[in-house]
Amino acid sequence: MTTKKFNTFEYAGEVVMGPSGSEGLYRQESFETPYGHVVILAANEGVDERQAQITGLAIERIRYYLEHETEDDVAKVTQNALIYTSGYIDQLARKDPEQRPVRLSCLCVLFHDEKIYYSRLGDVCLLISTEKRIYPLLQAAGQHYEGGESGEAEGEDDSVYMGQGPLAHPDTAPEAFEPVDGDKLLLGAGSVCRYIHTRTIKKILQDPMPAQTKVSRVLRYAGDKSGQQAAAFVMLCFYNLTNTVRTWPEGHQAEGKKQAAQKPVKSDSSKRSRILKSVLAVLGIILVAYMFYELFIYDPHPTVDVPRAFEAVEPVVSPDVPEDVAEAVEEMPPPLPDDFPYTVRTGDTWGLIYNQFGVCSWFIINHPPNRGRFGREGSLIAGERLRIPVKYSGFANMNPYYYSEFTTDKVGSTCEHAGREFLEAFEATIQSQ
């Protein structure tokens, strides 16, 4: 299981091995590039070690292209990365036929400026889950995504797989997809694509459980239904987006386009009429409020309390404060917040605790009051009482004066920078103020 949390989305992905146990059967990767965050899902129908190595090589070459070829149009970068990788593997296979992949599928997704670009070679699926429905962006071969419990449909697999020729033609979105808060991007391979549309999986995706739990349950359900455990599933949950309207790529099944086709287009005169009615309604409310104020609240002759002549009010004189003391008080750094007491609950993870307090696990584990309160390698123990040092929190409501020093751009998206050097640098900054 791989999980990551960023400013605008949360990532969770898992691969379940098939009966062969080959590590190369399914692979999923997530990493940053000059273009933005990239997610790759690869599936190989081969079962030997050679095919596992070829699958790993495909992931490696896609990543190499995205990290070094920075001159591409962002709308074409995923497509060009797959074309380059497919040609590279084809050239290897021409020199050594044993390097030819069996059926190697790759799905490349780029999240750039709150837009999603994607391309595919082979038989993998890509879908969008909204609050009510699941919509396919890329369907797997011979599958449909309408209602019902059976996802299989008759039809031949006409997919173009990676490394099967000198020039590949990936399935690519003609336009970017723009999600809104609450949308989930679903990447699947194997039995997941066959059953992703079922009512059971829809309930799992809509349940308010952690993302990693949803991914595990989807894979378990798809494996039980298909009788085989080999599958892969990745989910991106979006939040804090500035997009207010979901924008769909041209030519794909889309909720917005369906609603537009069902609703009649209103004329400009109708729009002007609605605006005029709204303005008149606001004016009417203002008029009623003014009349109520004039009749019941406003007093044109208010009473005035005049103190008697002998009641003199002595001015309050503050004691003299030395200038050096006053300046020292003004220059004192803002206070650090106190620790927050917390009792570990059954099922707690470091990810859940971070979502609640914004404090990296390293700061909690190495906080002196918490010594001896963890299991092996810093694991959580249910029932233990911890002191959460919210003075190292990246949330403004927890750490109002210094939260900006502990945001993900400082400590890292996975808190990889949190450590002794980071803490000493922060304490030095506080002392210098």
C-alpha positions as CSV (number, residue, x, y, z in Angstrom):
1,M,0.0,0.0,0.0
2,T,1.3,3.4,-1.0
3,T,-0.3,6.6,0.5
4,K,0.6,10.2,0.0
5,K,-1.1,13.5,1.0
6,F,-0.7,16.8,-0.8
7,N,-2.2,20.2,-0.7
8,T,-5.0,19.5,-3.2
9,F,-5.3,15.7,-3.3
10,E,-4.6,12.4,-1.4
11,Y,-3.1,9.4,-3.2
12,A,-3.6,5.8,-2.3
13,G,-2.5,2.8,-4.4
14,E,-2.0,-1.0,-3.9
15,V,-1.0,-4.0,-6.0
16,V,-2.2,-7.5,-5.3
17,M,-0.1,-10.3,-6.7
18,G,-1.5,-13.1,-8.8
19,P,-1.1,-16.9,-8.3
20,S,2.3,-16.8,-9.9
21,G,3.7,-14.4,-7.4
22,S,5.6,-12.5,-10.1
23,E,6.5,-9.0,-8.9
24,G,6.3,-7.6,-12.4
25,L,2.7,-8.6,-13.0
26,Y,1.3,-5.2,-11.8
27,R,3.1,-2.0,-10.8
28,Q,2.0,1.4,-9.7
29,E,4.3,4.5,-9.2
30,S,3.7,8.1,-8.2
31,F,6.3,10.9,-8.4
32,E,6.9,14.6,-9.1
33,T,8.1,15.9,-12.4
34,P,8.8,19.4,-13.9
35,Y,5.3,19.2,-15.4
36,G,3.5,18.2,-12.2
37,H,2.6,15.1,-10.2
38,V,2.5,11.9,-12.3
39,V,0.8,8.5,-11.6
40,I,1.7,5.4,-13.6
41,L,-0.1,2.1,-13.6
42,A,1.4,-0.9,-15.5
43,A,0.1,-4.4,-16.1
44,N,1.8,-7.3,-17.8
45,E,0.1,-10.6,-18.6
46,G,3.4,-12.4,-18.5
47,V,4.2,-14.4,-15.4
48,D,8.0,-15.0,-15.5
49,E,10.9,-12.9,-14.1
50,R,11.8,-11.6,-17.5
51,Q,8.4,-10.0,-18.0
52,A,8.7,-8.5,-14.5
53,Q,11.9,-6.9,-15.5
54,I,10.4,-5.5,-18.7
55,T,7.5,-4.0,-16.7
56,G,9.9,-2.3,-14.4
57,L,11.9,-1.0,-17.3
58,A,8.8,0.6,-18.8
59,I,8.1,2.4,-15.6
60,E,11.8,3.5,-15.5
61,R,11.8,4.9,-19.0
62,I,8.5,6.8,-18.6
63,R,9.9,8.4,-15.5
64,Y,13.1,9.2,-17.3
65,Y,11.3,10.9,-20.2
66,L,9.1,13.0,-17.9
67,E,12.0,14.2,-15.7
68,H,14.3,15.1,-18.6
69,E,12.2,16.1,-21.7
70,T,10.8,19.4,-20.5
71,E,10.1,21.0,-23.9
72,D,6.8,19.2,-24.6
73,D,3.4,20.8,-24.7
74,V,1.8,19.8,-21.3
75,A,-1.3,18.5,-23.2
76,K,0.9,16.0,-25.1
77,V,3.5,15.0,-22.5
78,T,1.8,11.8,-21.3
79,Q,1.2,10.7,-24.9
80,N,4.9,11.4,-25.9
81,A,6.2,9.6,-22.8
82,L,4.3,6.4,-23.8
83,I,5.4,6.6,-27.5
84,Y,9.0,7.0,-26.5
85,T,8.9,4.1,-24.0
86,S,7.1,1.8,-26.4
87,G,9.7,2.5,-29.1
88,Y,12.5,2.0,-26.7
89,I,11.2,-1.5,-25.6
90,D,10.5,-2.4,-29.3
91,Q,14.1,-1.7,-30.2
92,L,15.3,-3.9,-27.4
93,A,13.0,-6.7,-28.5
94,R,14.3,-6.5,-32.1
95,K,17.9,-7.1,-30.8
96,D,16.7,-9.8,-28.3
97,P,13.3,-11.4,-29.0
98,E,13.1,-12.6,-25.3
99,Q,12.8,-8.9,-24.4
100,R,9.5,-8.7,-26.2
101,P,6.6,-8.1,-23.6
102,V,3.6,-10.4,-23.7
103,R,0.9,-7.8,-23.3
104,L,2.2,-4.8,-21.5
105,S,-0.3,-2.1,-20.6
106,C,0.6,1.3,-19.2
107,L,-1.6,4.2,-18.0
108,C,0.1,7.6,-17.5
109,V,-1.8,10.4,-15.6
110,L,-0.5,13.9,-15.1
111,F,-2.0,16.4,-12.6
112,H,-0.9,19.9,-13.7
113,D,-2.5,23.2,-12.6
114,E,-5.6,21.4,-11.2
115,K,-6.1,19.7,-14.6
116,I,-5.8,16.0,-15.4
117,Y,-4.0,14.8,-18.6
118,Y,-3.8,11.1,-19.4
119,S,-2.8,8.5,-22.1
120,R,-2.9,4.7,-22.3
121,L,-1.5,1.8,-24.1
122,G,-3.1,-1.6,-23.6
123,D,-5.9,-2.8,-21.4
124,V,-6.3,-0.7,-18.2
125,C,-9.1,1.6,-17.1
126,L,-9.5,5.2,-15.9
127,L,-12.7,6.5,-14.3
128,I,-14.1,9.4,-12.3
129,S,-16.2,8.9,-9.2
130,T,-18.5,11.8,-8.2
131,E,-20.9,12.0,-5.3
132,K,-23.5,10.0,-7.2
133,R,-22.0,8.0,-10.1
134,I,-18.9,6.6,-11.7
135,Y,-18.0,7.7,-15.2
136,P,-15.4,6.0,-17.5
137,L,-12.7,8.1,-19.1
138,L,-10.9,5.1,-20.6
139,Q,-12.6,1.7,-20.6
140,A,-10.9,-1.6,-20.4
141,A,-11.2,-3.9,-23.5
142,G,-14.5,-5.8,-23.6
143,Q,-16.0,-4.1,-20.6
144,H,-19.0,-1.8,-20.0
145,Y,-19.7,0.5,-17.1
146,E,-23.5,0.7,-16.9
147,G,-25.6,-0.7,-14.1
148,G,-25.7,-4.3,-12.9
149,E,-23.4,-6.7,-11.1
150,S,-21.7,-8.2,-14.1
151,G,-19.1,-6.1,-15.8
152,E,-18.2,-8.4,-18.6
153,A,-19.3,-7.8,-22.2
154,E,-18.6,-9.7,-25.4
155,G,-16.1,-8.2,-27.8
156,E,-12.6,-8.6,-29.1
157,D,-9.6,-7.0,-27.5
158,D,-8.3,-4.5,-30.1
159,S,-6.0,-2.7,-27.7
160,V,-2.6,-1.5,-28.8
161,Y,0.0,-2.8,-26.3
162,M,3.4,-1.3,-25.4
163,G,6.5,-2.5,-27.3
164,Q,4.6,-4.2,-30.1
165,G,5.8,-1.9,-32.9
166,P,8.2,1.0,-33.8
167,L,5.5,3.6,-33.4
168,A,2.6,3.4,-30.9
169,H,-0.6,5.4,-30.9
170,P,-1.8,5.8,-27.3
171,D,-5.4,6.5,-26.3
172,T,-5.1,10.2,-25.3
173,A,-7.6,12.7,-23.9
174,P,-8.3,15.4,-26.5
175,E,-8.7,17.9,-23.7
176,A,-7.8,18.0,-20.0
177,F,-10.3,16.9,-17.3
178,E,-10.8,19.4,-14.5
179,P,-12.1,17.9,-11.3
180,V,-13.8,19.6,-8.4
181,D,-13.7,19.0,-4.6
182,G,-14.8,15.5,-3.7
183,D,-14.1,13.9,-7.1
184,K,-12.0,10.7,-7.1
185,L,-9.8,9.6,-10.0
186,L,-9.7,5.8,-10.3
187,L,-6.9,3.9,-12.1
188,G,-7.5,0.1,-12.4
189,A,-6.0,-3.0,-13.9
190,G,-7.1,-6.6,-13.9
191,S,-10.3,-7.7,-12.1
192,V,-10.8,-4.1,-10.8
193,C,-11.8,-2.9,-14.2
194,R,-14.4,-5.7,-14.5
195,Y,-16.2,-4.8,-11.3
196,I,-15.5,-1.2,-10.6
197,H,-19.0,-0.1,-11.7
198,T,-20.9,-2.4,-9.3
199,R,-23.1,-1.2,-6.5
200,T,-20.8,-2.7,-3.9
201,I,-17.8,-0.8,-5.0
202,K,-19.8,2.4,-5.4
203,K,-20.8,2.1,-1.7
204,I,-17.2,1.5,-0.7
205,L,-16.1,4.7,-2.6
206,Q,-18.9,6.8,-1.0
207,D,-18.2,5.6,2.5
208,P,-16.3,8.1,4.8
209,M,-13.5,5.7,5.5
210,P,-9.7,6.5,4.9
211,A,-8.6,6.3,1.3
212,Q,-6.2,3.4,1.9
213,T,-9.0,1.4,3.4
214,K,-11.2,2.0,0.4
215,V,-8.4,0.8,-2.0
216,S,-7.9,-2.4,0.0
217,R,-11.6,-3.2,0.1
218,V,-12.1,-2.6,-3.6
219,L,-9.2,-5.0,-4.4
220,R,-10.5,-7.6,-2.0
221,Y,-14.0,-7.4,-3.5
222,A,-12.8,-7.6,-7.1
223,G,-10.5,-10.6,-6.3
224,D,-13.3,-12.5,-4.6
225,K,-15.7,-11.9,-7.5
226,S,-13.2,-12.9,-10.2
227,G,-11.6,-15.8,-8.4
228,Q,-8.2,-14.3,-9.0
229,Q,-6.3,-12.0,-6.7
230,A,-4.1,-10.3,-9.3
231,A,-5.1,-6.7,-9.7
232,A,-4.0,-3.1,-9.1
233,F,-6.0,0.0,-8.0
234,V,-5.0,3.6,-7.5
235,M,-7.3,6.4,-6.2
236,L,-6.7,10.2,-6.1
237,C,-9.1,12.1,-3.9
238,F,-9.3,15.9,-4.6
239,Y,-9.9,18.7,-2.2
240,N,-9.0,22.4,-1.8
241,L,-9.4,23.0,-5.5
242,T,-10.2,26.4,-7.0
243,N,-12.3,24.7,-9.8
244,T,-16.0,25.2,-9.2
245,V,-17.2,23.5,-12.4
246,R,-16.3,20.0,-13.5
247,T,-14.9,20.1,-17.1
248,W,-15.0,16.9,-19.2
249,P,-12.8,16.0,-22.2
250,E,-14.5,16.1,-25.6
251,G,-15.9,12.7,-26.7
252,H,-16.1,11.1,-23.2
253,Q,-19.1,10.1,-21.3
254,A,-19.7,13.0,-19.0
255,E,-22.2,14.1,-16.3
256,G,-22.0,17.7,-17.3
257,K,-22.7,17.0,-21.0
258,K,-25.6,14.8,-20.2
259,Q,-27.2,17.4,-18.1
260,A,-26.6,20.0,-20.7
261,A,-28.4,17.8,-23.3
262,Q,-31.4,17.3,-21.1
263,K,-31.9,20.9,-20.0
264,P,-33.2,23.5,-22.5
265,V,-31.0,26.5,-23.2
266,K,-32.5,29.7,-21.7
267,S,-32.5,32.9,-23.7
268,D,-30.7,36.1,-22.8
269,S,-34.1,37.8,-22.1
270,S,-34.9,35.1,-19.6
271,K,-31.6,35.7,-17.9
272,R,-32.3,39.4,-17.7
273,S,-35.7,38.8,-16.3
274,R,-34.2,36.6,-13.5
275,I,-31.6,39.3,-12.7
276,L,-34.3,42.0,-12.5
277,K,-36.5,39.9,-10.2
278,S,-33.5,39.3,-7.9
279,V,-32.7,43.0,-7.8
280,L,-36.3,43.9,-7.0
281,A,-36.4,41.3,-4.2
282,V,-33.3,42.7,-2.6
283,L,-34.6,46.3,-2.8
284,G,-37.9,45.1,-1.2
285,I,-36.0,43.5,1.7
286,I,-34.0,46.7,2.3
287,L,-37.2,48.9,2.2
288,V,-39.0,46.6,4.8
289,A,-35.9,46.6,7.0
290,Y,-35.7,50.5,6.9
291,M,-39.3,50.9,7.8
292,F,-39.0,48.5,10.7
293,Y,-36.0,50.5,12.0
294,E,-37.8,53.8,11.6
295,L,-40.9,52.6,13.5
296,F,-39.5,50.5,16.3
297,I,-35.8,51.1,16.8
298,Y,-34.8,54.7,15.9
299,D,-35.4,57.3,18.7
300,P,-35.1,60.9,17.5
301,H,-34.9,62.2,21.1
302,P,-32.6,59.8,23.0
303,T,-32.1,60.4,26.7
304,V,-28.6,61.7,27.8
305,D,-27.1,60.8,31.2
306,V,-25.5,64.0,32.6
307,P,-23.2,63.4,35.6
308,R,-23.8,65.6,38.7
309,A,-21.3,68.4,39.3
310,F,-19.6,66.8,42.2
311,E,-18.9,63.5,40.5
312,A,-15.4,64.0,39.2
313,V,-13.8,61.2,37.4
314,E,-10.1,60.7,38.2
315,P,-7.9,59.8,35.2
316,V,-6.2,56.5,35.4
317,V,-2.5,57.0,35.2
318,S,-0.4,54.0,34.2
319,P,2.9,53.5,36.1
320,D,6.0,54.5,34.4
321,V,7.7,51.7,32.5
322,P,11.4,51.9,31.6
323,E,12.0,52.3,27.9
324,D,14.4,49.3,27.7
325,V,11.8,47.0,29.4
326,A,9.0,48.2,27.0
327,E,11.2,47.6,24.0
328,A,12.2,44.1,25.3
329,V,8.5,43.2,25.7
330,E,7.6,44.4,22.2
331,E,10.5,42.4,20.7
332,M,9.6,39.1,22.4
333,P,8.7,36.3,19.9
334,P,5.1,35.1,19.9
335,P,4.4,32.3,22.3
336,L,4.5,28.6,21.3
337,P,1.2,26.7,21.9
338,D,1.1,24.0,24.7
339,D,1.1,20.3,24.0
340,F,-2.3,18.7,23.2
341,P,-3.1,15.5,25.3
342,Y,-4.3,12.6,23.1
343,T,-5.1,9.0,23.8
344,V,-4.3,6.6,20.9
345,R,-7.5,4.8,19.7
346,T,-7.8,1.4,18.1
347,G,-7.3,1.8,14.3
348,D,-5.3,5.0,14.6
349,T,-2.5,5.5,12.1
350,W,0.1,8.2,11.7
351,G,-1.8,9.5,8.7
352,L,-5.0,9.9,10.7
353,I,-3.1,11.7,13.5
354,Y,-1.4,14.0,11.0
355,N,-4.8,14.9,9.4
356,Q,-6.1,15.9,12.8
357,F,-3.1,17.9,14.2
358,G,-0.8,18.5,11.2
359,V,2.3,17.3,13.2
360,C,4.8,14.9,11.6
361,S,5.3,11.5,13.4
362,W,9.0,12.2,14.0
363,F,8.2,15.2,16.2
364,I,5.7,13.2,18.2
365,I,7.9,10.1,18.6
366,N,10.9,12.2,19.7
367,H,9.0,14.6,22.0
368,P,10.5,13.9,25.5
369,P,7.1,13.4,27.3
370,N,6.3,10.5,24.9
371,R,9.4,8.4,25.5
372,G,8.6,4.7,26.0
373,R,5.0,5.1,24.7
374,F,5.5,3.4,21.2
375,G,6.0,0.0,19.9
376,R,8.7,-1.3,17.5
377,E,10.0,1.3,15.0
378,G,7.7,4.0,16.4
379,S,4.4,2.1,16.0
380,L,1.2,3.3,17.8
381,I,-0.2,1.5,20.8
382,A,-3.9,1.8,21.5
383,G,-4.6,3.3,24.9
384,E,-1.3,5.1,25.3
385,R,-1.6,8.8,26.3
386,L,0.6,11.0,24.2
387,R,1.5,14.7,24.2
388,I,1.1,16.1,20.7
389,P,3.6,19.0,20.3
390,V,1.3,21.3,18.2
391,K,4.0,23.9,18.3
392,Y,5.4,21.9,15.3
393,S,2.0,21.8,13.5
394,G,1.5,22.9,9.9
395,F,-2.1,23.9,10.6
396,A,-2.9,27.6,11.4
397,N,-5.6,26.7,13.9
398,M,-3.2,24.6,15.9
399,N,0.0,26.7,15.6
400,P,-1.1,30.3,14.7
401,Y,2.3,32.0,14.8
402,Y,4.7,29.4,13.3
403,Y,2.5,27.0,11.3
404,S,4.1,28.3,8.0
405,E,7.4,26.8,9.2
406,F,5.9,23.2,9.2
407,T,3.8,23.1,6.0
408,T,4.4,20.3,3.5
409,D,6.5,22.5,1.3
410,K,8.9,22.8,4.3
411,V,8.8,19.3,5.9
412,G,8.1,17.5,2.7
413,S,5.0,15.9,1.3
414,T,5.7,12.7,3.4
415,C,7.5,14.5,6.2
416,E,10.8,13.3,4.9
417,H,12.6,16.5,6.0
418,A,11.4,16.2,9.6
419,G,14.4,15.4,11.8
420,R,16.9,16.7,14.3
421,E,18.5,19.2,11.9
422,F,15.1,20.6,10.9
423,L,14.1,21.0,14.6
424,E,17.4,22.6,15.5
425,A,17.1,25.1,12.6
426,F,13.6,26.0,13.8
427,E,14.7,26.5,17.4
428,A,17.6,28.7,16.2
429,T,15.1,30.8,14.3
430,I,13.0,31.3,17.4
431,Q,16.0,32.3,19.6
432,S,17.1,34.8,17.0
433,Q,13.8,36.7,17.0
